[in-house]
C-alpha cells in the first residue's frame, strides 16, 4: 500500500480509502467487520463515514466503531456532519449548536474519544463562516477532532473559509471531498487548481462513476440485475452512446497493458498529486482487495497524455 499526506496535514493515509456509506444498510455488522479486517490486512488505514449513513442514520458509525474496537490506533477515522439528524430546528446545519452536538454523538457511536478528520458535509448558507470555522477550531483545541475537512463545497466557498481561518489564526480545511472521476471532471475548472495552489487534499467520491468504469454495462443491453443501472438516474443518464464510445477506447487502453477499466479508473485518479486517497465503497472483502491492488499501476506522463485524448 502507498501512503500520502492528507493535504497540508502531516498525517499519512492509504492511497485507497474505505467509503462506509453501505455499512448499516446493504452491509450488516458482520459484513462490516469482515470488510474492515480485510482493509487492515491490505494496509488500508483510512475509513470515511458520516452521521447520516446507514438505516437508521448513525448505523454506519455504530457498525464501524464496533468493527474497529481494539484497533482504533491503526486507522485514520473520518466522519461528517451537517445534514438532518432529527426533527428539531437545530438538528441540521453547520451552526455551532449543531456541530458541537453532532460531534459528541458521532464520538459515542464510533466508540472513540477523538475523530481524526471531521468534515462539514455540505455548504450551509444560513450560517456565518466565522461561526462554523470558530466552532471547528474550538473542537480541535479541545481534542475532540484533529483535522477538519469539507465536502461538496465550490472552490470559492473553500477558499473563503480557509482565507478567513488564516486571518483569524484558526484551523484550516485540509481536505475536500468532491465528485470526480474520468467521466465527471467539473472539478478541474476551479477546484483542482485552487487545491493545488493551497495544498488542500482532494478526496474523490464516486471514483467508478456508479459502476460505469467497472465495465459491467454493455451497449444495447439492459443493466445487470441488482446493479445501480436498474434504478439509479445517476447511472442511467450516463449510459449514452458517447460514453460507451469512450469506454470502448479506455477498455482497449487498459487491455493492452494487461489491466482492467476498474484498475484504470483508480490509477488515473491517483496520478493527481493533490489526491491523497480515493474513497471506494465496498460491500465485500473481495472488493476491498481488488481496489487495493490498483495502487501498483503507475501511469506514465505519455500514458496520461493518451488518456486525455481518449477522454
N, C-alpha and C positions, 0 to 999 in steps of 0.2 A: 504494500500500500504506500501511496505517496501522501505526504503531509504538507500543508501550506498554511501560511499565516492567515488569520481571519481578518482580512482587510488590514487596517492600520494597527490592529491589536497584536500583541506578542504571542498569544496562544495559537497553537497549531491544530488544524483539523484535517481529517482524512479527505482526500480528493473526491471520494464518494460518500455522501451522507445518506441517512435513512429518513425518509419522509414518513411520518407516523399518522397520516390522516386516515388510514384504513383501520388503525387499532381501535377497538371498541365498536367497530361497525362490521365490515367484512371479515376482519381478523379478530378472533376471540382471545381470551387471556392466555391460553395455552399456545396458540399460534404466535402471539406477541413474544412470548418468552423464547420460542424457537428461532424467530427472526432476529431478536436481539443477540442471542447466543451465537448464531452464525455470523452476524455482523462483527462481533468482537473477535471471533476466530479469523475473520478476513482482515483484521486490522482496522476496521471502521470504528471511529470514535465519536462521530458527530451525529446526533439524533435531534430531529426537528419536529415539534408538535405544536399544538395550540389549544387554548382552553375551550374552543368551540368544536374540536374534533371529537368524534365518537357519538354514539347514540345511547343515552342522552349526552349532552355537552359535558365535557370533562372526562369521559370514559377513556379516551386515548391517553391522557395524562395519568390516570389511575393505573391502567394496564402497564404503561411504560415504567412508571415508578416502581411497581411491583417486580417487573422483569429485571430492573437494574439494581434491586436490593442486594447489597453486599459487593456491588461492582461499580458504584456511583463514581468512585475516584478514577475510573478508567475512561470516562467519557466527557465530552463537551456537550452539555444539555441545553437545548434551545426551546423556548416556547413563545407564545404570542398572546396578546390581549388587545381588545378594543371592541369586539362585536358583542351582541346581545347575550347576556348570561342569566337574565331574569326578567321579571315583569315590571320592576320598578323603573322610574325615570332615570336613575343613576346606575342602572345595571348594564350600561353600554357606554362606549365612547372612550376618549383619551384624556378625560379630566383627571386631576389629582385624586379626586374621590374614587373614581372607578379604577384607575391604575393601581392605587395602593391596595384596594380590596381584591382586585384580580390577582395581583402578585401573591398575596397571602394565601388565596385559595389555591393557586397553582402549586405553591410550595407544599401545601398539605397533600394535594393529590399526587404530586411527584415524589413524596416522602423524602424531601431534601431540605437543607437549610439555606440553599442558595441556587439561583438559576444562572448558568454561565452566560447565556445570550438571551436577553429579553427584548422582544420585538413588538413594536406597535403595528398591528395587523393591517391597518389602512389609515389614510388621512382622515382627520376629523376637523372639518372646517368650523365647527361650533366652539372649539376650544382654543384659547390663545396659545401660540407656540411657547411663550415663556412659561406658562403653567405646566404644559406637558413636559418640556425639557427639564425644568426645575424638579418636577416630581421624579423623573428618571434619575437625575443626578443625586437626589436625596436617597433613592433606593440603592444606588451604587455605594454611596458613602456609608450607608447603614449595613452594607454587606449582604443585602438580600439578592442583588444581582451584580454581575461582574462586568458585563459589557452590554451595550444597547445597540439595537438594530431596528430596521423598519421593513415594511413590506408594502408593495403596490403604491409607493409614492412616485410622483413625477420628479424629474430632475430638479425643477425649481423648488419644489417642496422640500426635497432632501437638502439642497444647497442652502435654502433659507434657514432650516433648522440647525444645520451644522455651523453656519456662519454666526447665528445668534448665540449658540452654545459657546463658540470660540470667544466671542466678545465678552461673555459673562464668566468664562473660566469653568464651564460645566462640561460634563461628559458629552462626547460626540457620538453620532451613529457610526458604527464601524462597518456595518453591512446593510445591504438592501436586498430583499427578495423581489424578483421580478419575473414576468412571463418571458422566457427567452429560450428559443431552440432554432433549429435550422429553417423552420417554416414560420417562425414568429420573431421578427428581427427589428421591431419598432424601437427597442431599447438602444439600438446602435445610433439613433439620431442624436439624442442628447444625453441619455442616462450613462451609457458606457464612457463617452468622453469625459463627463464630469467625474465619474468614479475613478477613472484613470488619473485625472489631474489631482484629485483629493485623496487618493488611496483608500477608497471605500470598497469593500469586497462585495461582489455581486453573487448572490445565491440564486441560480435559475430554478424555477419550478416548471412543471410540465416539460421536462427535457426530451421526452419522446413524442411530444405533440399528441397526447392522448392515445398513444399506441400506433400512430401513423408511421413513426420512424422505427417500428419493430418489423415492418414488412408483413404484418398479419392481414392487411387489407389488400384485396385484389381488384383490379379494374374490371367493372362489369359484373361482379359477383356480390351477393349480399354479405354484410359483415358476419363474421363468425358468431355463432350462438353464445350469448353471455358477454360479448365484448362491448366496449363503450360505443362502438359504431352502431349498435342496435338502438340506443336510446339517447345518446349524448349529442346535442346540437353542435357542441364544440368539434366533435369528430365528423359528424355528418356533413357539416358545412365545408369541411376540408377535403372531402372525397371527390375532388374535381379532376377532370382530365389534365389540367395544367399541373396539378400537384402530382398526379400519377406519372406524368412525363418526367418531372424532377426525380421522383422516387426511382424510376427505372434507371436513370443516369447515376444516381447515388448508389444504388444497389450494385450496378456494374463496377463502379469505382471500388467499392468495398470488396466485392467478389474477386477482383483482380489482385487483391492483396491478401486473400485468404481470410477476410473478415466479414462481418455482417453489418446491415444497416444499424442495428442496435449499437454495435461497437462504435460505428462512425459517429452516431449522434452524441455519445458521451465524449469521445476523443476530440471532436470538433469544439465542444464547449470548453473542455479542459485545456485547449490550446490558447485560450484567453487568459492572460496573466492576472486579470482582475477577478477571476473566478476561483475562490479558494476551495469550494466544494459544490458538487452537483447534487441537489436534493432529489433522491429517487425513491418513490414509493415502492413498497414490496408487500406481497401477500403470502409469499412462501420463502423459505430459506434458499431455495434454488435460485430465485430471482436475485437475492442478495449477492450470491456468488457470481452470477452472470454479470451483474453491474460492476462488482469489484474487479472482475477480470479485464474490463475495458481500460483500466488505468495504464496498462502496459503498452498501449499503442500510441506512440508519439508522432503526430503528423509533422512532416517537414514543411518549410516555407513554400516549396514548389507545390506540394500537395494541397496546401491551404489556398494557394492561388487557383489551382484547378477546381477546387470545390466552390470557390467564389464564383467562377464562371458557370459552373453547373447550376448554381442557385439563381 
